[in-house]
Amino acid sequence: MPSNNNSSCGKHQKPGFHDRPRRAQYSFRQLFAELFGFLSIIQSGLAVRTKPLSASASSSTVSSSAESYEELILRLVELGEKKSWLRESAWFTICLAVDALHKSEVEWEDDAISKALDILFQTNSVWSTEKLALVLNLQDYYPKHDWKALLSPIFKNIDILSTGNLPTILRILKVGIPQPSSKLNI
C-alpha cells in the first residue's frame, strides 16, 4: 500500500522566504524595534516629562532630564547611520523629539537643546535632506542660538533658504556624491 505521507523529509525544496538567514531578519527587526521604541517614548511624552511616574516595580520612576534627552538624540543619530534605508525614519523621529522638547515646559530645555545641537551638527557632520528640514524647524524654535557657528563653513548665510545657500542646498538634495572640491559632507 503506498504511503500518503505528505512529509517533506528527504525531499529537496526550493529555498523560500523562511529559509533566509535568521541573523538578517533579526537585524532588520531589531532596528525597527529600536526605532519604534524611541518613537513611542517621544509620542507618549516620556522623553520630556516633568514629574516622576507613579511607582512601578518594573521601571524607573524619575522624571526626564537633559541627559536622558541627549542619550535619545544620540541613539537616534546612531540608528540612522546603521542602515541608509533607516536614516529618514530616524531623522523624522529626531524632528518629533525636537518638537516635543519645544512644546514642553521642562526646566532643562536650554541645556537639552544645546547638547542636541552639538550632537546633530558638531559630532555628526553629514548633511542630508532630513537634517536640512530639521534645521528649518530648529531655527524657527530657537532663533537666538548661534547658528553661524553651527552652519559655517557649509552655509554662507544663517538663513538656510537665502540665495547664497542655494548651490549647497542643491547638492544636499541631489543625493549624489558631492564634488571633490566641496567641503560638504553628504
Secondary structure, 3 states (H helix, E strand, C coil): CCCCCCCCCCCCCCCCHHHCCHHHHHHHHHHHHHHHHHHHHHHCCHHHCCCCCCCCCCCCCCCCCHHHHHHHHHHHHHHHHHCHHHHHHHHHHHHHHHHHHHHCCCCCHHHHHHHHHHHHHHHCCCCCHHHHHHHHHHHHHCCCCCHHHHHCCCCCCCCCCCHHHHHHHHHHHHCCCCCCCCCCCC
